[in-house]
Every structure is written in structure tokens, then in C-alpha cells.
Amino acid sequence: MSGMPKVAHLFRYPIKSSKLQEVNSLDFDVYGPTGDRRWLITTNDHSDIITQRKYPKLSSLEVEIISRNSIRLRAPEKGDFTLQQSNENPLVKTHVWKNYFQAKDAGDEIAAWLSEFLGVSVRLVGLDPGFDRPVKNHPEDQVAFADGYPILIISKASLEDLNQKLDTPVSIKRFRPNIVIENCQAFEEDEWKRIRIGDITLKASGQCSRCIMTTVDPEKSAFDGPEPLKTLSGYRRVDKGVVFGQNYVHQTKSGKISIGDDVEILDRS
């Protein structure tokens, strides 16, 4: 394979577990790609998160970013809801996988709208200016509401390798990456310890453990059988579980990555 690896696709997910947005470029700040998982749906008492793991319907929730504090939501049979976060809304304690932090509740109106859409009583929270959530094993780095790390990278070749083993191929959308790379070998991303793309230098943080969310068909917004998790478990299982894709933290805290950017391999593991 000749030439350098390149960026093929870029994605972000404004509300955790919402429908993906494909974009031409990603700007970065201290928390990762701007606009990526800066909002989080929780249970009514803020004690737990609401995701596609239990509510696959969330994959049909479209979110348009208007500004740092304003988004427009669109859901099937619900129409639109434009949210402007108020400075008067209270800070609440919540968590992602027992990693606790304070976030700002978004108010009763959006909570009622989302509760009606999902059929369960929920709240929406967003980042406040003092949001603080250090990345596990990277105390100098921050992450918003992603599961654990600010960036997930997967190569097209890795997906093609998997699809060759499946009876029915699946889309990269099942795996919810931020950056999709082309012009490299399957699972080569697992070997990249440090890379530079566009303005951003990234450091690998370990392979991404996969869960039941990979069995949600984003086109149907519903679970769709045991695949691809069943097949992945047959050849991508390690001590921490089934893995697909590589997590990264961004050592460069501001800048941009665009489709077509080269991926410069600075260090391999």
C-alpha cells in the first residue's frame, strides 16, 4: 500500500448516544472535538446515564449545534426543539461509568420533550464553564461526556476485515468513531502510539472495548441481532473484552483536523 494514511471521514455526536453528524473538519479544544458529546441525557434524578445500550431509539435523535450553549434537536414524530442553556440552571452531580462530575441541568422544557420522545422520565445536562473530568490515566487531559477518552479512531481496512467475516456487512456508524482512516492495513491503528493529523498530535490510550451498542442498526434505530459483536468476539477478544478501534487523547489542545489530512506516524508501539 503506497502513500500515507489519510483521513476519510470525521464524525461527532453532540448529545451522547445521539445520531452521528458527519463533518468536513473537526476543531479541537481542551475536551476534544468541539461539539462532540457536550450534552448528556440522564435519569430524572441524574443518578445514571441514558444511552443506546438500553434506548436504541436515541440513534434517530438529530442534533444541530447552534453555539456552545445552544442546540436544536429533531426527533421522529416530535419535530424540533431549540435549546438555549440558561446561566440560571443549577449544577448537578452525575457520572459516566462511575466517573463523577458536576454538569449544568438544561431545564424542565427540554426534559419533558426528551421524556416524551423516549417514554421514560429523563433530564439533559451540559458542560458548564468550570467542567472538570480528567481522563483515566491521563490526569493532565480532559474529556467531556464520552465513555472514557476524547477521540476514537478506526480504519476503513479494519471495518473491511470484519465485514469479510460477516454474512451481512455493517456500517462504520455502528462503532461511532470520530476519525476514520484510509490507506493503511487492517488494525494498523492499534500500533500507532503517537500520530499527528492536521494541527493535532494524538497519543494512544488503548483499544476500545465494544458493547451491545454495536448491535444497534442506526438506520432502524433498533437492535438487530448479535452481530457484529458475536463475530468480533471470535477474533478480537483480549483481557479487557472485545476490542475494535483505538482510543486517543489529544496532546495539542487547539487546532483542526480535516478530511484528506495525512496521518503522520510519530511513534509505534
VOBA-909936 format. One line per field, with one value per atom (N, C-alpha, C): residue number from 1; x negated, y negated, z negated. Coordinates in Angstrom, 2 decimals. Layout:
roti c(NUM,...)
x c(X,...)
y c(Y,...)
z c(Z,...)
//
This chain:
roti c(1,1,1,2,2,2,3,3,3,4,4,4,5,5,5,6,6,6,7,7,7,8,8,8,9,9,9,10,10,10,11,11,11,12,12,12,13,13,13,14,14,14,15,15,15,16,16,16,17,17,17,18,18,18,19,19,19,20,20,20,21,21,21,22,22,22,23,23,23,24,24,24,25,25,25,26,26,26,27,27,27,28,28,28,29,29,29,30,30,30,31,31,31,32,32,32,33,33,33,34,34,34,35,35,35,36,36,36,37,37,37,38,38,38,39,39,39,40,40,40,41,41,41,42,42,42,43,43,43,44,44,44,45,45,45,46,46,46,47,47,47,48,48,48,49,49,49,50,50,50,51,51,51,52,52,52,53,53,53,54,54,54,55,55,55,56,56,56,57,57,57,58,58,58,59,59,59,60,60,60,61,61,61,62,62,62,63,63,63,64,64,64,65,65,65,66,66,66,67,67,67,68,68,68,69,69,69,70,70,70,71,71,71,72,72,72,73,73,73,74,74,74,75,75,75,76,76,76,77,77,77,78,78,78,79,79,79,80,80,80,81,81,81,82,82,82,83,83,83,84,84,84,85,85,85,86,86,86,87,87,87,88,88,88,89,89,89,90,90,90,91,91,91,92,92,92,93,93,93,94,94,94,95,95,95,96,96,96,97,97,97,98,98,98,99,99,99,100,100,100,101,101,101,102,102,102,103,103,103,104,104,104,105,105,105,106,106,106,107,107,107,108,108,108,109,109,109,110,110,110,111,111,111,112,112,112,113,113,113,114,114,114,115,115,115,116,116,116,117,117,117,118,118,118,119,119,119,120,120,120,121,121,121,122,122,122,123,123,123,124,124,124,125,125,125,126,126,126,127,127,127,128,128,128,129,129,129,130,130,130,131,131,131,132,132,132,133,133,133,134,134,134,135,135,135,136,136,136,137,137,137,138,138,138,139,139,139,140,140,140,141,141,141,142,142,142,143,143,143,144,144,144,145,145,145,146,146,146,147,147,147,148,148,148,149,149,149,150,150,150,151,151,151,152,152,152,153,153,153,154,154,154,155,155,155,156,156,156,157,157,157,158,158,158,159,159,159,160,160,160,161,161,161,162,162,162,163,163,163,164,164,164,165,165,165,166,166,166,167,167,167,168,168,168,169,169,169,170,170,170,171,171,171,172,172,172,173,173,173,174,174,174,175,175,175,176,176,176,177,177,177,178,178,178,179,179,179,180,180,180,181,181,181,182,182,182,183,183,183,184,184,184,185,185,185,186,186,186,187,187,187,188,188,188,189,189,189,190,190,190,191,191,191,192,192,192,193,193,193,194,194,194,195,195,195,196,196,196,197,197,197,198,198,198,199,199,199,200,200,200,201,201,201,202,202,202,203,203,203,204,204,204,205,205,205,206,206,206,207,207,207,208,208,208,209,209,209,210,210,210,211,211,211,212,212,212,213,213,213,214,214,214,215,215,215,216,216,216,217,217,217,218,218,218,219,219,219,220,220,220,221,221,221,222,222,222,223,223,223,224,224,224,225,225,225,226,226,226,227,227,227,228,228,228,229,229,229,230,230,230,231,231,231,232,232,232,233,233,233,234,234,234,235,235,235,236,236,236,237,237,237,238,238,238,239,239,239,240,240,240,241,241,241,242,242,242,243,243,243,244,244,244,245,245,245,246,246,246,247,247,247,248,248,248,249,249,249,250,250,250,251,251,251,252,252,252,253,253,253,254,254,254,255,255,255,256,256,256,257,257,257,258,258,258,259,259,259,260,260,260,261,261,261,262,262,262,263,263,263,264,264,264,265,265,265,266,266,266,267,267,267,268,268,268,269,269,269)
x c(-0.86,0.00,-0.89,-0.74,-1.61,-0.97,-1.83,-1.33,-1.04,-0.75,-0.47,1.00,1.28,2.69,3.31,4.61,5.31,6.65,7.17,8.50,9.57,10.43,11.51,12.84,13.14,14.41,14.17,15.01,14.98,16.40,16.56,17.88,17.84,19.00,19.19,20.61,20.85,22.11,22.47,23.22,23.42,23.99,25.02,25.52,25.03,24.52,24.05,25.15,24.82,25.73,26.70,26.58,27.46,26.96,27.72,27.35,26.05,25.18,23.90,24.08,23.11,23.00,21.71,21.80,20.58,20.20,18.94,18.46,17.21,16.87,15.66,14.41,14.60,13.46,13.92,12.97,13.21,12.25,12.80,11.98,11.83,10.75,10.47,10.32,10.76,10.47,9.98,9.93,9.34,10.06,11.37,12.14,12.14,11.58,11.59,12.22,12.83,13.51,14.64,14.65,15.68,17.05,18.02,19.38,19.60,18.57,18.70,19.02,20.19,20.64,20.47,21.01,21.01,22.33,23.26,24.56,24.79,25.52,25.72,27.14,27.81,29.14,28.95,29.64,29.55,30.94,30.98,32.24,32.76,33.99,34.64,33.92,33.26,32.54,31.05,30.66,29.27,28.34,28.90,28.08,27.47,27.94,27.40,27.56,26.82,26.87,27.89,28.40,29.33,28.61,28.44,27.71,28.44,27.87,28.44,28.31,27.50,27.40,28.76,29.61,30.95,32.02,31.69,32.67,32.13,32.19,31.65,32.34,33.52,34.25,33.43,32.47,31.64,30.85,30.61,29.84,30.59,31.87,32.65,32.74,32.12,32.19,31.13,31.57,30.65,30.41,29.17,28.80,27.99,28.45,27.73,27.09,25.82,25.12,25.29,25.88,26.06,24.91,24.59,23.47,23.03,22.06,21.57,22.70,23.66,24.72,26.09,26.16,27.46,27.42,28.45,28.58,30.04,30.24,31.58,31.72,32.73,32.98,34.13,34.03,35.10,35.27,36.50,36.77,37.99,38.02,39.19,40.49,41.48,42.81,42.82,41.69,41.63,41.36,40.85,40.49,39.21,39.07,37.84,38.01,36.88,36.83,35.50,35.56,34.34,34.07,32.87,32.49,31.43,31.63,30.62,30.33,29.15,28.82,28.80,29.43,29.51,28.44,27.85,26.89,27.54,28.87,29.59,29.84,29.67,29.91,28.89,29.30,28.43,27.37,26.26,25.28,25.76,25.54,25.96,24.80,24.82,23.79,24.30,23.50,23.84,22.56,22.63,21.42,21.54,20.41,20.34,19.50,20.14,19.47,18.71,19.43,18.94,17.79,17.58,16.65,17.48,17.48,18.43,17.89,18.84,18.50,19.76,19.59,20.73,21.00,22.29,22.73,23.95,24.34,25.45,26.72,27.76,29.06,29.59,30.30,30.75,32.19,32.87,34.20,35.33,36.53,37.70,38.29,38.24,38.91,38.24,36.90,36.22,36.32,36.36,36.52,37.87,38.92,40.25,40.28,39.64,39.61,38.89,37.74,36.98,37.68,38.32,39.04,40.19,40.89,41.98,41.44,40.32,39.71,39.26,38.63,38.07,39.06,40.13,41.08,40.60,39.66,39.13,38.71,38.82,38.51,37.00,36.54,35.11,34.83,33.53,33.05,31.91,31.64,30.49,29.54,28.25,27.25,26.20,25.51,24.46,23.23,22.14,20.94,21.16,20.59,20.55,19.11,18.87,17.52,16.44,16.81,15.82,15.76,16.31,16.38,15.00,14.92,13.63,13.82,13.27,13.32,12.01,11.01,9.73,9.90,9.10,9.10,8.39,8.94,8.33,6.90,5.99,4.56,3.90,4.65,4.10,4.60,4.12,4.70,4.52,3.60,3.39,4.36,5.15,6.09,7.53,8.42,9.84,10.67,11.87,12.82,14.22,15.10,16.48,17.29,18.34,19.22,19.01,17.90,17.57,17.35,17.41,17.27,16.00,14.87,13.64,12.58,12.58,11.50,12.08,11.38,11.98,12.03,11.20,11.14,11.09,11.86,11.81,11.48,10.46,10.03,10.20,10.76,10.90,10.50,9.86,9.51,10.58,10.70,11.61,11.20,9.89,9.41,9.84,9.90,10.36,11.82,12.64,14.05,14.19,13.41,13.47,13.09,12.08,11.68,12.83,13.52,14.67,15.79,16.10,17.23,17.02,15.77,15.50,15.89,16.00,16.34,17.83,18.57,19.99,20.84,21.99,22.94,23.54,23.80,24.35,23.42,22.77,21.84,22.52,21.74,22.25,21.52,22.14,21.59,20.63,19.70,18.81,19.61,20.84,21.67,21.95,21.92,22.16,21.14,19.94,18.83,18.53,19.21,19.21,17.80,16.97,15.65,15.75,14.69,14.54,13.79,12.77,11.89,11.79,12.05,11.90,10.74,9.81,8.58,8.62,8.11,7.95,6.47,6.16,4.80,3.86,4.34,3.48,3.96,3.23,3.58,4.66,5.37,6.38,5.72,6.31,5.90,4.52,4.04,2.78,2.90,4.11,4.32,4.00,4.05,3.70,2.22,1.41,-0.05,-0.55,0.31,-0.16,-0.15,-1.34,-1.45,-1.25,-1.84,-1.65,-1.53,-0.56,-0.35,-0.07,-0.25,0.12,1.05,2.19,3.15,3.50,3.29,3.57,2.76,3.46,2.79,2.59,3.13,3.30,2.36,1.64,0.86,1.67,1.78,2.60,1.76,2.10,1.41,2.40,2.00,2.87,3.12,4.36,4.76,5.32,5.18,5.65,6.80,6.96,8.02,9.39,10.36,11.73,12.51,13.00,13.84,15.23,15.79,17.07,18.16,19.39,20.52,21.74,22.88,24.12,24.54,24.02,24.39,24.00,22.98,22.60,23.66,24.61,25.69,26.92,26.85,27.93,27.75,28.76,28.74,29.17,28.26,28.63,29.67,29.83,30.86,32.25,32.33,33.60,33.86,32.81,32.89,33.42,32.86,33.30,32.17,32.21,31.27,31.52,30.42,30.53,29.77,30.00,29.35,28.00,27.24,25.99,24.77,24.89,23.74,23.67,22.45,21.16,20.41,21.02,20.32,19.95,20.85,20.59,19.34,19.23,18.06,16.79,16.89,15.72,15.20,16.11,15.68,14.88,15.01,14.28,12.83,12.49,11.10,10.53,11.32,10.84,11.04,10.92,11.09,9.72,9.61,8.41,8.86,7.93,8.25,9.40,9.46,10.49,11.79,11.86,13.10,12.87,13.95,13.89,13.50,12.48,11.96,12.04,12.26,12.31,12.14,11.01,10.70,9.73,9.12,8.12,8.54,8.49,8.76,7.52,7.76,6.66,7.01,5.97,6.08,5.31,5.73,5.09,4.09,2.84,1.80,1.81,2.27,2.46,3.89,4.06,5.38,6.22,5.68,6.50,5.95,6.83,6.44,7.53,7.19,8.21,7.68,8.58,8.35,9.41,9.00,9.92,9.84,10.92,10.91,9.81,9.06,7.95,6.61,6.59,5.32,4.52,3.20,2.31,2.25,2.01,1.76,0.28,-0.44,-1.87,-2.11,-2.76,-3.03,-4.31,-4.19,-5.35,-6.02,-5.25,-5.80,-4.86,-5.46,-4.68,-4.95,-3.93,-4.09,-4.76)
y c(1.20,0.00,-1.24,-2.09,-3.25,-4.49,-5.45,-6.71,-6.64,-7.80,-7.90,-7.60,-7.12,-7.05,-8.44,-8.49,-9.78,-9.70,-10.87,-10.96,-10.79,-9.79,-9.53,-10.12,-10.04,-10.54,-11.11,-12.09,-12.69,-12.74,-12.38,-12.35,-13.00,-13.52,-13.95,-13.62,-13.65,-13.20,-14.23,-15.28,-16.41,-16.01,-15.12,-14.54,-13.10,-12.69,-11.31,-10.34,-9.43,-8.42,-8.94,-10.22,-10.75,-10.33,-10.66,-10.37,-11.08,-10.39,-10.98,-12.14,-13.04,-14.11,-13.88,-13.75,-13.68,-15.09,-15.45,-16.81,-16.78,-17.92,-18.02,-18.29,-18.85,-19.12,-19.11,-18.87,-18.92,-19.93,-20.92,-21.80,-21.17,-21.51,-20.91,-21.98,-21.61,-22.41,-21.46,-21.92,-21.12,-19.79,-19.70,-18.48,-17.52,-17.93,-17.08,-17.80,-17.07,-17.72,-18.61,-19.87,-20.78,-20.29,-20.39,-19.95,-18.46,-17.71,-16.26,-15.84,-15.29,-14.78,-15.82,-17.01,-18.10,-18.14,-17.25,-17.14,-15.67,-15.44,-14.08,-13.93,-12.86,-12.55,-11.64,-11.97,-11.19,-10.79,-9.93,-9.62,-10.88,-10.83,-12.02,-12.57,-11.68,-12.13,-12.32,-12.29,-12.47,-11.35,-10.24,-9.21,-8.24,-8.24,-7.31,-7.91,-7.36,-7.88,-7.10,-7.77,-7.17,-7.07,-5.84,-5.63,-4.62,-4.41,-3.42,-1.99,-1.78,-0.44,0.08,-0.85,-0.49,-1.16,-2.28,-3.04,-3.28,-2.25,-2.40,-3.48,-3.89,-4.96,-6.25,-6.40,-7.60,-7.78,-6.70,-6.82,-7.62,-7.90,-8.73,-10.18,-10.52,-11.88,-12.74,-13.66,-14.56,-15.81,-16.26,-17.44,-18.39,-19.61,-20.66,-21.59,-21.86,-22.76,-24.19,-25.04,-26.44,-27.27,-27.03,-27.68,-26.79,-27.25,-26.46,-26.09,-27.00,-26.81,-26.61,-26.39,-26.28,-25.17,-24.33,-23.25,-23.15,-22.55,-22.27,-20.76,-20.19,-18.76,-18.47,-17.33,-16.88,-15.38,-14.94,-13.52,-13.11,-11.85,-11.38,-11.58,-12.14,-12.37,-13.38,-14.06,-15.05,-16.45,-16.57,-17.88,-18.39,-19.73,-20.36,-20.94,-21.06,-21.79,-22.53,-23.86,-24.66,-24.98,-24.63,-24.82,-25.89,-26.84,-27.81,-27.61,-27.11,-26.85,-28.16,-28.15,-29.33,-29.29,-30.45,-30.55,-30.30,-30.43,-30.26,-28.79,-27.90,-26.48,-25.94,-25.00,-24.55,-23.55,-23.52,-22.46,-21.22,-20.06,-18.80,-17.81,-16.85,-15.81,-14.61,-14.18,-12.98,-12.27,-11.28,-10.50,-9.80,-9.37,-8.42,-7.24,-6.10,-4.88,-5.12,-5.71,-5.94,-6.94,-7.68,-8.79,-10.06,-10.56,-11.61,-13.01,-13.92,-15.30,-16.16,-17.47,-18.38,-18.85,-18.93,-19.44,-20.32,-21.06,-22.01,-21.42,-21.31,-20.85,-21.83,-21.30,-22.13,-22.60,-22.25,-22.80,-21.82,-22.23,-21.34,-21.13,-22.16,-22.04,-20.98,-21.02,-20.01,-18.64,-18.61,-17.33,-16.70,-17.51,-16.99,-16.52,-17.27,-16.91,-15.58,-15.43,-14.19,-13.01,-13.28,-12.23,-11.68,-12.58,-12.14,-11.33,-11.75,-11.03,-9.62,-9.50,-8.21,-7.34,-7.94,-7.18,-6.86,-7.65,-7.48,-8.86,-9.09,-10.40,-10.63,-11.68,-11.94,-13.43,-13.73,-15.10,-15.22,-16.46,-16.75,-17.66,-17.34,-18.20,-18.57,-19.68,-20.14,-20.58,-20.82,-21.31,-22.71,-23.00,-24.36,-24.85,-26.18,-26.70,-26.08,-25.60,-25.01,-23.50,-22.89,-21.44,-20.81,-19.77,-19.13,-17.62,-16.93,-15.48,-14.95,-14.69,-14.18,-12.82,-12.56,-11.27,-10.24,-9.04,-7.97,-7.73,-7.72,-7.50,-8.64,-9.72,-10.91,-12.14,-12.36,-13.42,-14.82,-14.99,-16.30,-16.58,-15.56,-15.69,-15.65,-16.26,-16.35,-15.67,-15.23,-14.65,-15.11,-15.29,-15.70,-14.47,-14.10,-13.01,-11.71,-11.60,-10.32,-9.27,-7.98,-6.94,-7.10,-7.33,-7.43,-8.31,-8.42,-9.12,-10.06,-11.15,-12.16,-11.81,-10.86,-10.57,-9.06,-8.59,-7.19,-7.15,-6.36,-6.21,-4.76,-4.58,-3.26,-3.40,-2.38,-2.42,-1.72,-2.17,-1.51,-0.07,0.19,1.55,2.49,1.99,2.81,3.19,2.20,2.50,3.50,3.33,4.26,5.67,5.78,7.09,7.75,6.98,7.50,7.89,7.02,7.28,8.52,8.86,10.08,11.34,11.19,12.32,12.37,11.33,11.25,11.68,12.28,12.59,11.32,10.35,9.06,7.96,7.24,6.18,5.10,4.45,3.37,2.08,0.98,-0.35,-0.74,-1.62,-2.19,-2.92,-3.33,-4.06,-3.25,-1.92,-1.07,-1.32,-1.78,-1.85,-3.25,-4.25,-5.62,-6.21,-6.12,-6.76,-8.26,-8.97,-10.37,-10.51,-9.65,-9.76,-8.38,-8.33,-7.10,-7.31,-6.35,-6.46,-5.49,-5.93,-5.06,-4.98,-4.06,-3.87,-3.33,-2.35,-1.65,-0.21,0.61,2.01,2.17,3.29,3.57,3.62,2.91,2.87,2.24,1.55,0.84,-0.26,-0.81,-1.86,-1.39,-0.07,0.46,0.28,0.07,0.00,-1.44,-2.42,-3.81,-4.36,-4.66,-5.17,-6.69,-7.38,-8.83,-9.16,-10.01,-10.40,-11.90,-12.45,-13.85,-13.91,-14.58,-14.79,-16.27,-16.92,-18.35,-19.08,-19.87,-20.62,-19.82,-18.61,-17.92,-16.72,-16.66,-15.48,-14.67,-13.37,-12.48,-11.35,-10.93,-9.85,-8.72,-7.48,-6.33,-6.06,-5.64,-5.37,-3.97,-3.12,-1.75,-1.44,-0.17,0.28,0.04,-0.18,-0.49,0.79,0.98,2.13,1.91,2.95,2.84,3.52,3.01,3.49,3.71,3.89,4.20,3.08,1.86,0.77,1.05,1.89,2.22,3.04,3.59,4.39,3.55,2.24,1.33,0.92,1.15,0.70,-0.77,-1.70,-3.12,-3.55,-2.76,-3.09,-2.70,-1.67,-1.21,-1.73,-2.27,-2.70,-1.58,-0.38,0.80,1.82,2.69,3.80,4.71,5.32,6.06,7.38,8.14,9.43,9.33,10.44,10.48,9.91,9.66,9.17,7.64,7.10,7.76,8.20,8.00,8.31,9.79,10.66,12.10,12.47,11.96,12.28,11.63,10.41,9.74,10.52,11.07,11.79,13.04,13.51,14.69,14.44,13.16,12.92,11.58,10.83,9.55,9.46,10.58,10.61,10.55,9.65,9.53,9.57,9.34,9.46,8.55,7.35,6.39,6.53,7.48,7.69,7.69,7.44,7.39,5.97,5.84,4.52,4.28,3.01,2.60,1.09,0.62,-0.80,-1.16,-2.33,-2.78,-4.13,-4.22,-5.48,-6.37,-7.68,-8.64,-9.83,-10.44,-11.77,-12.73,-13.98,-14.97,-15.78,-15.68,-16.43,-17.89,-18.17,-19.54,-19.95,-21.00,-21.31,-22.24,-22.71,-23.50,-23.30,-23.45,-23.24,-22.54,-21.99,-21.43,-20.19,-19.24,-18.07,-18.09,-17.85,-17.90,-16.62,-16.32,-15.19,-15.40,-14.33,-14.40,-14.66,-15.04,-15.25,-13.96,-14.09,-12.95,-12.58,-11.29,-10.79,-10.48,-11.30,-11.10,-10.25,-9.11,-8.18,-8.64,-9.15,-9.66,-8.57,-7.59,-6.53,-5.33,-4.15,-2.90,-2.13,-1.39,-0.58,0.74)
z c(0.00,0.00,0.00,1.00,1.14,0.54,0.18,-0.35,-1.83,-2.39,-3.83,-4.11,-5.31,-5.72,-5.71,-5.40,-5.32,-6.03,-6.38,-6.99,-5.92,-6.10,-5.15,-5.59,-6.89,-7.43,-8.82,-9.19,-10.52,-11.06,-12.33,-12.95,-14.33,-14.74,-16.12,-16.54,-17.85,-18.45,-19.52,-19.15,-20.07,-21.43,-21.43,-22.68,-22.73,-23.85,-23.97,-23.55,-22.63,-22.09,-21.04,-20.65,-19.61,-18.23,-17.21,-15.83,-15.48,-14.74,-14.37,-13.40,-13.42,-12.42,-11.65,-10.33,-9.53,-9.13,-9.34,-9.11,-8.25,-7.66,-6.83,-7.65,-8.84,-9.70,-11.16,-12.05,-13.48,-14.10,-14.79,-15.61,-16.99,-17.67,-18.97,-20.05,-21.26,-22.45,-23.53,-24.77,-25.84,-26.05,-25.71,-25.94,-24.75,-23.62,-22.43,-21.25,-20.31,-19.18,-19.68,-19.27,-19.75,-19.29,-20.17,-19.85,-20.00,-20.40,-20.50,-21.93,-22.13,-23.42,-24.52,-24.25,-25.23,-26.00,-25.64,-26.31,-26.64,-27.71,-28.23,-28.76,-28.36,-28.90,-30.11,-31.20,-32.43,-32.89,-33.88,-34.54,-35.24,-35.67,-36.22,-37.45,-38.22,-39.41,-39.16,-37.89,-37.47,-37.95,-38.41,-39.03,-38.03,-36.77,-35.79,-34.39,-33.43,-32.06,-31.23,-30.21,-29.26,-27.92,-27.41,-26.16,-25.28,-24.10,-23.18,-23.71,-24.71,-25.26,-25.73,-26.15,-26.60,-25.75,-25.13,-24.35,-22.94,-22.07,-20.71,-19.89,-20.33,-19.66,-19.59,-20.49,-20.51,-19.22,-18.48,-17.24,-16.18,-16.41,-15.46,-15.91,-17.05,-17.59,-16.92,-16.06,-15.36,-16.21,-16.21,-16.99,-16.12,-16.00,-15.27,-16.29,-16.13,-17.04,-16.53,-17.36,-17.02,-17.59,-18.85,-19.51,-20.67,-21.43,-22.57,-23.53,-23.71,-24.69,-24.07,-22.78,-22.13,-21.08,-21.09,-20.11,-19.66,-18.49,-18.00,-17.86,-18.52,-18.48,-17.54,-16.85,-15.96,-16.14,-16.37,-16.57,-15.77,-15.31,-14.55,-15.33,-14.65,-15.21,-16.36,-16.60,-17.67,-17.16,-15.94,-15.42,-16.05,-16.11,-16.58,-17.98,-18.65,-19.92,-19.95,-20.09,-20.19,-21.64,-22.09,-23.48,-23.60,-24.48,-24.86,-26.34,-26.64,-28.05,-28.84,-30.01,-30.86,-31.94,-32.21,-33.30,-34.65,-34.69,-35.96,-36.29,-35.32,-35.59,-36.59,-37.43,-38.51,-38.06,-38.79,-38.63,-39.39,-38.79,-39.40,-39.34,-40.23,-40.23,-39.44,-38.49,-37.74,-37.37,-36.48,-36.18,-34.84,-34.32,-33.21,-33.70,-33.85,-34.32,-35.63,-36.60,-37.96,-38.03,-36.96,-36.96,-37.17,-38.41,-38.82,-38.51,-38.24,-37.93,-38.10,-38.01,-38.01,-36.59,-36.26,-34.96,-35.19,-34.15,-34.30,-33.72,-34.56,-34.10,-33.04,-32.03,-30.91,-31.05,-32.14,-32.36,-32.13,-32.56,-32.55,-31.15,-30.29,-28.99,-28.12,-28.03,-27.21,-27.88,-29.20,-29.90,-29.54,-29.50,-29.15,-27.69,-26.80,-25.38,-25.17,-25.79,-25.66,-26.35,-27.47,-28.19,-27.35,-26.67,-25.80,-24.62,-24.08,-22.95,-23.35,-24.52,-24.93,-25.71,-26.23,-27.02,-28.41,-28.92,-30.27,-30.77,-32.06,-32.62,-32.65,-31.94,-31.81,-32.00,-32.16,-32.19,-31.17,-30.75,-29.89,-30.66,-30.59,-31.21,-30.18,-30.42,-29.53,-30.31,-29.60,-30.24,-30.78,-31.94,-32.44,-32.30,-32.43,-32.18,-33.07,-34.24,-35.13,-35.09,-34.04,-33.95,-34.08,-34.90,-35.18,-35.22,-34.22,-34.18,-33.57,-34.40,-33.88,-33.23,-32.20,-31.53,-32.41,-32.48,-33.26,-32.79,-33.75,-33.50,-32.73,-32.49,-31.84,-32.61,-33.84,-34.69,-34.12,-33.16,-32.56,-31.43,-31.05,-29.93,-30.41,-29.63,-29.97,-28.89,-29.29,-28.35,-28.75,-27.78,-28.07,-28.49,-27.72,-28.16,-27.37,-26.63,-26.00,-27.09,-26.73,-27.73,-28.55,-27.90,-28.67,-28.05,-26.73,-26.03,-24.99,-24.67,-23.79,-22.32,-21.84,-20.41,-20.18,-19.20,-18.78,-17.29,-16.94,-15.56,-15.12,-13.92,-13.30,-11.84,-11.27,-9.86,-9.02,-7.78,-6.84,-6.61,-6.62,-6.41,-7.53,-8.75,-9.88,-9.70,-9.27,-9.01,-7.87,-6.82,-5.69,-6.12,-6.99,-7.51,-8.25,-9.09,-9.81,-8.85,-7.92,-7.01,-6.15,-5.88,-5.12,-5.91,-7.22,-8.08,-8.42,-8.05,-8.37,-7.18,-7.44,-6.38,-5.79,-6.66,-6.23,-6.69,-5.78,-6.18,-7.02,-7.88,-8.72,-8.38,-8.77,-8.52,-9.64,-9.33,-10.34,-11.42,-11.08,-12.04,-13.30,-13.18,-14.35,-15.46,-15.08,-16.02,-16.51,-15.98,-16.47,-16.67,-15.62,-15.71,-15.51,-15.86,-15.48,-14.17,-13.99,-12.82,-12.16,-10.86,-10.07,-9.11,-9.11,-8.34,-7.17,-6.02,-4.86,-4.48,-3.56,-3.05,-4.13,-4.89,-5.85,-5.95,-6.68,-6.85,-7.92,-7.87,-8.90,-10.28,-11.22,-12.62,-12.81,-11.79,-11.94,-12.99,-13.15,-14.15,-15.56,-15.79,-17.11,-17.43,-16.40,-16.58,-16.72,-16.45,-16.45,-17.87,-18.38,-19.75,-19.79,-18.82,-18.69,-17.21,-16.88,-15.50,-15.44,-14.25,-14.03,-12.82,-12.99,-11.90,-11.89,-10.76,-10.72,-11.77,-12.61,-13.67,-14.95,-15.01,-16.29,-16.42,-17.53,-17.90,-18.89,-18.64,-19.46,-20.03,-21.24,-21.93,-22.19,-21.84,-22.02,-23.50,-23.79,-25.18,-25.36,-24.36,-24.48,-23.54,-23.27,-22.37,-22.98,-22.12,-22.57,-22.79,-24.01,-24.33,-23.74,-23.13,-22.47,-23.26,-23.08,-23.87,-22.97,-23.58,-22.86,-21.91,-22.10,-21.19,-19.75,-19.53,-18.16,-17.45,-18.19,-17.58,-17.28,-17.53,-17.15,-15.69,-14.87,-13.49,-13.48,-13.18,-13.26,-12.23,-11.17,-10.17,-10.65,-11.49,-12.03,-13.43,-14.09,-15.48,-16.37,-16.15,-16.89,-16.92,-17.94,-17.99,-16.79,-16.29,-15.04,-15.12,-16.19,-16.33,-17.01,-17.06,-17.82,-17.11,-15.81,-15.05,-15.06,-14.95,-14.68,-15.93,-17.11,-18.35,-18.45,-17.96,-18.01,-17.22,-16.01,-15.19,-15.76,-16.20,-16.80,-18.00,-18.79,-19.99,-19.65,-18.39,-17.98,-17.62,-17.30,-16.92,-17.40,-18.16,-18.68,-20.19,-20.88,-22.34,-23.02,-23.98,-24.81,-26.28,-27.19,-28.62,-29.04,-28.45,-28.88,-28.09,-27.18,-26.43,-24.93,-24.20,-22.73,-22.32,-21.45,-21.11,-19.61,-19.27,-17.86,-17.83,-17.30,-17.30,-18.41,-18.28,-19.23,-19.83,-21.16,-21.85,-21.84,-21.78,-21.81,-22.70,-23.26,-23.85,-22.93,-22.92,-22.06,-22.88,-22.53,-23.24,-22.83,-21.62,-21.15,-21.48,-22.27,-22.82,-21.96,-20.85,-19.93,-18.53,-17.55,-16.16,-15.40,-14.24,-13.35,-12.64,-12.42,-11.58,-10.49,-9.24,-8.11,-7.29,-6.58,-5.65,-4.62,-4.34,-3.41,-4.06,-5.35,-6.05,-6.11,-5.97,-6.17,-7.64,-7.90,-9.25,-9.35,-10.10,-10.29,-11.52,-11.34,-12.43,-13.13,-14.35,-15.09,-15.90,-16.37,-17.21,-17.15,-17.03,-17.02,-18.29,-18.74,-19.94,-19.58)
//
